[in-house]
Amino acid sequence: MTRVTPRRRLVTIGVYGFDAESFLGRLRAADVRLLLDVRQRRGVRGPEYPWANARRLQEALAEAGIAYEHHVELAPTTELRELQYAEDARRGVGKRSRSVLAAAYVHRYTAEVLDRADLAPVVAALPTAGAAALLCVEAEPDACHRSLVAQRLAERHGVWVEHVRPS
């Protein structure tokens, strides 16, 4: 008898554009059971986002019945973030209004972080029922490294990916 492994589901979500209630609502609507935080620094500047700082976020997730894991090994280094910020400045866009990642950033993040990361434990941790979510801050997935992680998981591990954006 052949055993069929269910296809794992993954959503990606950012912080920008959400408040705590709408963020948790979108996670519930996607049936997220595990949140994978791929931020290096687990804080968000700005008075509208205190709920997204690590301690408060983990408390809210626990109350919602959503497990939490921090995967700093998938976070861009400070040097890589500075590379992206320099490109943002050259283009005249801010982090919150960026729509795409710089080609140099994508290349270096892939070579320096993603190619070196062992994604097998991440895949093994994905729930078989419901979904997992990759979290970072940018509203637009194409403006965030989480889309690169999600693409790798889809291509090499057959994970089904959906990007969640603020309404």
Backbone torsions as a table, in degrees:
resi	resn	phi	psi	omega
1	MET	NA	129.1	179.9
2	THR	-87.7	131.6	178.7
3	ARG	-96.2	127.9	179.9
4	VAL	-97.3	125.4	177.2
5	THR	-86.3	127.5	179.4
6	PRO	-64.6	145.5	178.5
7	ARG	-72.2	127.4	-179.6
8	ARG	-75.9	143.6	-179.5
9	ARG	-109.3	141.2	179.5
10	LEU	-139.1	131.9	170.4
11	VAL	-111.6	154.1	172.2
12	THR	-115.2	145.6	-177.8
13	ILE	-150.6	144.3	174.9
14	GLY	-108.9	175.9	179.5
15	VAL	-90.2	-43.6	-174.2
16	TYR	-58.5	134.8	178.0
17	GLY	94.7	-7.3	178.8
18	PHE	-111.4	155.8	161.4
19	ASP	-108.6	174.2	-174.7
20	ALA	-57.3	-44.1	-176.7
21	GLU	-65.4	-46.9	-178.7
22	SER	-69.5	-33.3	177.1
23	PHE	-62.0	-52.4	179.3
24	LEU	-63.7	-35.9	177.1
25	GLY	-62.3	-41.2	178.4
26	ARG	-67.3	-37.4	176.4
27	LEU	-63.7	-44.4	178.9
28	ARG	-62.0	-44.3	-179.3
29	ALA	-61.1	-31.6	178.6
30	ALA	-88.5	2.5	-179.4
31	ASP	57.9	43.1	179.6
32	VAL	-75.0	130.2	179.1
33	ARG	-110.3	-20.4	-177.1
34	LEU	-142.1	129.3	176.2
35	LEU	-107.9	126.0	178.7
36	LEU	-106.0	107.1	-177.8
37	ASP	-85.0	117.1	-177.9
38	VAL	-111.5	28.7	175.5
39	ARG	-89.5	145.2	173.6
40	GLN	-73.5	-52.2	176.5
41	ARG	-101.9	124.5	-173.2
42	ARG	-95.1	40.5	175.3
43	GLY	-128.6	158.7	178.7
44	VAL	-131.3	128.0	178.6
45	ARG	-76.9	150.7	176.7
46	GLY	113.2	141.0	-176.0
47	PRO	-68.0	-16.6	-179.1
48	GLU	-87.1	-3.7	-174.4
49	TYR	-125.1	28.2	178.9
50	PRO	-64.0	-26.4	179.0
51	TRP	-63.5	-22.2	-176.2
52	ALA	-90.8	-1.9	175.9
53	ASN	-72.5	146.5	-166.3
54	ALA	-45.9	-54.0	-174.6
55	ARG	-62.9	-48.8	-179.3
56	ARG	-64.8	-40.9	179.2
57	LEU	-63.1	-46.2	-179.9
58	GLN	-62.3	-37.5	177.6
59	GLU	-64.8	-44.7	-179.9
60	ALA	-65.3	-40.2	178.3
61	LEU	-64.4	-43.2	179.1
62	ALA	-59.8	-43.2	178.2
63	GLU	-62.8	-31.3	-179.9
64	ALA	-86.3	-2.4	179.8
65	GLY	77.1	26.7	-180.0
66	ILE	-110.7	124.7	178.6
67	ALA	-71.9	158.9	-175.9
68	TYR	-134.0	135.9	171.7
69	GLU	-137.6	139.5	175.1
70	HIS	-101.2	125.5	179.5
71	HIS	-117.6	74.8	-178.0
72	VAL	-63.6	-23.5	179.0
73	GLU	-65.6	-15.6	178.0
74	LEU	-101.4	0.1	180.0
75	ALA	-82.8	145.5	174.4
76	PRO	-69.4	147.5	176.4
77	THR	-71.1	165.8	175.9
78	THR	-58.2	-41.5	178.9
79	GLU	-60.1	-42.7	178.6
80	LEU	-66.8	-40.8	177.8
81	ARG	-62.0	-39.9	178.3
82	GLU	-63.0	-36.6	176.2
83	LEU	-60.6	-44.8	178.3
84	GLN	-66.5	-41.3	179.3
85	TYR	-61.3	-37.8	178.3
86	ALA	-63.8	-40.6	177.5
87	GLU	-68.0	-38.9	176.0
88	ASP	-58.5	-45.0	-179.7
89	ALA	-63.4	-42.0	179.2
90	ARG	-61.5	-37.6	179.8
91	ARG	-84.3	-10.8	-179.8
92	GLY	75.3	31.6	177.8
93	VAL	-120.9	153.1	176.6
94	GLY	-97.1	166.3	-179.4
95	LYS	-55.7	-38.7	-176.7
96	ARG	-78.8	-13.6	179.4
97	SER	-113.2	2.3	178.8
98	ARG	-62.0	141.8	178.4
99	SER	-115.9	-18.0	179.0
100	VAL	-142.7	159.4	175.2
101	LEU	-90.0	148.9	176.6
102	ALA	-66.8	142.0	-180.0
103	ALA	-57.8	-41.4	179.6
104	ALA	-63.8	-38.7	177.5
105	TYR	-63.9	-47.4	-179.4
106	VAL	-58.3	-46.4	-179.8
107	HIS	-60.4	-49.9	-176.8
108	ARG	-70.7	-39.6	177.9
109	TYR	-61.1	-43.8	180.0
110	THR	-61.7	-47.2	-177.3
111	ALA	-72.0	-41.5	-171.6
112	GLU	-89.8	-24.7	-177.0
113	VAL	-118.8	-61.9	-171.4
114	LEU	-64.8	-43.4	-179.4
115	ASP	-66.8	-23.3	-178.9
116	ARG	-92.9	-13.4	-175.9
117	ALA	-80.3	139.4	173.5
118	ASP	-91.4	105.1	-177.2
119	LEU	-85.8	-9.1	-179.2
120	ALA	-56.8	-45.4	177.8
121	PRO	-64.4	-31.9	177.1
122	VAL	-65.9	-47.0	179.7
123	VAL	-62.1	-42.9	-179.8
124	ALA	-62.5	-30.2	-179.3
125	ALA	-80.2	-15.3	-178.4
126	LEU	-63.4	134.4	-178.8
127	PRO	-66.5	147.2	176.8
128	THR	-83.6	-22.3	173.8
129	ALA	-114.1	140.7	-177.5
130	GLY	76.4	-153.7	-175.9
131	ALA	-139.5	167.4	168.8
132	ALA	-110.2	161.3	177.5
133	ALA	-128.8	135.7	171.1
134	LEU	-92.9	125.8	-177.1
135	LEU	-114.1	133.9	164.7
136	CYS	-142.9	-153.4	-174.1
137	VAL	-108.0	-35.5	-173.5
138	GLU	-63.0	141.4	178.7
139	ALA	-69.5	-40.3	-176.0
140	GLU	-92.2	118.7	-176.9
141	PRO	-58.8	-34.8	-180.0
142	ASP	-68.3	-11.0	178.4
143	ALA	-99.6	12.2	-172.4
144	CYS	-139.6	146.8	179.2
145	HIS	-63.5	-19.4	-179.9
146	ARG	-60.9	-28.9	177.9
147	SER	-68.0	-31.9	178.0
148	LEU	-70.1	-40.9	176.4
149	VAL	-63.5	-46.7	-179.2
150	ALA	-61.5	-42.3	179.0
151	GLN	-61.5	-42.6	178.9
152	ARG	-63.5	-42.9	179.0
153	LEU	-63.3	-37.9	178.7
154	ALA	-68.5	-47.6	-175.6
155	GLU	-69.5	-41.0	-172.6
156	ARG	-101.3	-15.5	-176.0
157	HIS	-128.7	5.5	175.4
158	GLY	66.8	22.4	179.8
159	VAL	-77.2	135.4	176.9
160	TRP	-84.0	128.6	-173.6
161	VAL	-118.9	138.2	172.8
162	GLU	-133.5	136.7	178.1
163	HIS	-99.3	125.1	179.5
164	VAL	-100.1	128.6	179.4
165	ARG	-119.9	157.2	174.7
166	PRO	-63.7	151.9	-179.8
167	SER	-69.1	NA	NA
